[in-house]
Amino acid sequence: MTLDTLHFTPWASLAGGVLIGIAAVWLMLSAGRIAGISGIAGELLRPRAGDVAWRVAFIVGLMAAPWVYRAVAIVPDVQVEASTAMLVAAGLLVGFGTRLGSGCTSGHGVCGLSRLSWRSLVAALCFMATGLLTVYVVRHVLHVGGAA
């Protein structure tokens, strides 16, 4: 395994992390809400009066951010090596996992860990272990994605 130093972006990654932290703190202080994406998006499916505008603004901001970044920075070409069916299956499994774990990586990993939540620590460790196991099985057992 080699480190791709050409695309190693510690400053951009640090800036992104700081912006995520600021957004999470801002949402907590201004609305008393956890910045968990699955919860924010999921509650739009059962909208309550007075609870929709900030959720829509948050989701729109998430979708607009990459376009804004692309307008001001040079970004590498991204090649997705998975079929549409695999991407759909992965999305459904992630959705199932967020329901099973009562939240997603942003809610548990960013917000829950910063609040020193034991439940979020267990959830984040489970997310990481599942991700590692999935990559191992897909790449090294099933030989999908070019790794042998």
Backbone torsions as a table, in degrees:
resi	resn	phi	psi	omega
1	MET	NA	136.4	178.4
2	THR	-123.8	152.7	177.6
3	LEU	-88.4	126.7	178.5
4	ASP	-80.7	87.8	-175.6
5	THR	-69.6	-20.6	178.5
6	LEU	-65.3	-36.7	-178.4
7	HIS	-106.2	15.4	177.4
8	PHE	-77.9	117.6	-172.1
9	THR	-126.5	70.7	-176.5
10	PRO	-64.0	-35.8	-177.3
11	TRP	-72.8	-41.8	177.2
12	ALA	-65.7	-38.6	178.4
13	SER	-65.9	-41.6	177.7
14	LEU	-63.0	-44.8	179.4
15	ALA	-62.3	-42.0	177.7
16	GLY	-62.3	-42.8	178.1
17	GLY	-62.9	-41.0	178.3
18	VAL	-64.2	-42.7	179.2
19	LEU	-64.7	-39.5	176.7
20	ILE	-62.7	-43.8	178.5
21	GLY	-61.9	-43.6	178.7
22	ILE	-62.8	-43.7	179.4
23	ALA	-62.9	-41.2	-179.6
24	ALA	-65.8	-43.2	178.9
25	VAL	-67.0	-41.9	179.9
26	TRP	-60.3	-44.9	179.7
27	LEU	-65.4	-38.8	179.1
28	MET	-65.6	-45.3	-177.5
29	LEU	-72.6	-38.2	-175.3
30	SER	-84.1	-34.3	-175.5
31	ALA	-122.7	-5.9	-178.0
32	GLY	68.0	27.4	-175.4
33	ARG	-116.3	151.6	175.3
34	ILE	-85.5	136.2	-179.6
35	ALA	-82.8	59.1	175.0
36	GLY	-96.3	116.3	-171.7
37	ILE	-62.1	-42.4	-178.3
38	SER	-63.0	-37.8	178.0
39	GLY	-70.6	-40.7	179.4
40	ILE	-63.5	-47.4	-179.7
41	ALA	-71.8	-41.5	-177.7
42	GLY	-61.3	-37.6	-179.7
43	GLU	-71.6	-13.7	173.9
44	LEU	-71.7	-19.9	177.7
45	LEU	-75.8	-21.6	175.8
46	ARG	-127.4	68.5	-172.6
47	PRO	-64.9	142.9	174.3
48	ARG	-117.0	146.1	-179.1
49	ALA	-56.2	133.9	177.9
50	GLY	78.8	3.6	-176.3
51	ASP	-120.0	9.4	-173.4
52	VAL	-97.6	-42.0	-171.2
53	ALA	-57.9	-48.6	-177.8
54	TRP	-67.3	-33.1	178.1
55	ARG	-66.7	-44.8	178.4
56	VAL	-63.3	-43.3	178.7
57	ALA	-60.8	-40.5	179.5
58	PHE	-63.9	-47.2	-179.2
59	ILE	-66.0	-42.1	177.7
60	VAL	-61.7	-41.4	177.0
61	GLY	-61.7	-39.9	177.1
62	LEU	-62.5	-40.8	-178.3
63	MET	-77.0	-30.8	-177.9
64	ALA	-79.4	-29.1	-174.8
65	ALA	-55.0	-46.0	179.1
66	PRO	-63.2	-34.2	179.2
67	TRP	-68.6	-40.7	177.7
68	VAL	-64.2	-45.7	179.6
69	TYR	-60.6	-43.1	-179.8
70	ARG	-62.2	-29.6	-179.8
71	ALA	-72.7	-24.2	-175.5
72	VAL	-114.0	-5.3	-176.9
73	ALA	-138.3	158.1	174.9
74	ILE	-86.2	124.0	-179.5
75	VAL	-116.0	144.3	179.5
76	PRO	-71.6	156.2	174.2
77	ASP	-67.4	135.5	179.5
78	VAL	-106.3	130.5	177.7
79	GLN	-114.9	118.1	177.6
80	VAL	-94.6	121.2	-175.3
81	GLU	-97.0	19.4	-178.8
82	ALA	-114.8	151.6	177.8
83	SER	-75.8	164.4	177.1
84	THR	-60.2	-40.7	179.4
85	ALA	-61.6	-40.7	179.6
86	MET	-67.5	-38.4	178.6
87	LEU	-65.8	-40.1	177.5
88	VAL	-64.9	-45.4	178.1
89	ALA	-60.7	-42.8	179.2
90	ALA	-63.0	-42.4	178.8
91	GLY	-62.8	-41.1	178.0
92	LEU	-66.5	-39.6	177.7
93	LEU	-65.6	-39.2	176.7
94	VAL	-63.8	-44.4	177.5
95	GLY	-59.9	-43.6	177.3
96	PHE	-62.4	-43.0	-179.7
97	GLY	-64.0	-37.1	179.0
98	THR	-68.5	-32.8	175.9
99	ARG	-71.1	-43.7	-179.3
100	LEU	-63.9	-39.2	-178.6
101	GLY	-90.7	6.3	-178.9
102	SER	54.3	41.2	177.6
103	GLY	148.8	174.6	-176.1
104	CYS	-116.1	-175.9	-177.9
105	THR	-63.9	-32.0	179.3
106	SER	-72.4	-41.8	179.8
107	GLY	-68.5	-48.6	-179.0
108	HIS	-80.9	-49.0	-173.1
109	GLY	-71.0	-40.7	-178.4
110	VAL	-90.2	-56.5	-173.5
111	CYS	-81.2	-44.6	-177.5
112	GLY	-66.0	-43.9	179.4
113	LEU	-65.7	-36.1	179.2
114	SER	-68.9	-21.4	175.8
115	ARG	-92.3	5.4	-179.8
116	LEU	60.5	38.6	179.8
117	SER	-81.4	123.3	177.4
118	TRP	-64.3	-39.2	178.9
119	ARG	-60.1	-41.0	178.6
120	SER	-70.4	-34.1	176.6
121	LEU	-62.3	-46.7	178.9
122	VAL	-62.6	-43.4	179.6
123	ALA	-62.2	-46.3	-179.5
124	ALA	-62.9	-40.3	177.1
125	LEU	-64.3	-38.9	176.3
126	CYS	-65.7	-40.5	177.0
127	PHE	-59.5	-46.8	-177.5
128	MET	-65.6	-45.2	-179.7
129	ALA	-62.9	-42.1	178.9
130	THR	-64.8	-41.5	177.2
131	GLY	-62.1	-45.8	178.8
132	LEU	-61.9	-45.2	179.6
133	LEU	-63.4	-42.2	179.7
134	THR	-62.4	-46.1	178.7
135	VAL	-61.7	-43.1	179.7
136	TYR	-60.7	-48.8	-178.0
137	VAL	-64.8	-47.8	-176.8
138	VAL	-65.8	-44.8	-175.5
139	ARG	-81.9	-38.8	-170.7
140	HIS	-107.5	-20.2	177.0
141	VAL	-99.6	-49.2	-179.5
142	LEU	-87.0	-15.3	179.4
143	HIS	57.9	43.6	176.1
144	VAL	-99.3	136.1	174.7
145	GLY	95.4	12.6	171.6
146	GLY	93.1	-13.5	180.0
147	ALA	-88.1	144.0	179.6
148	ALA	-107.4	NA	NA
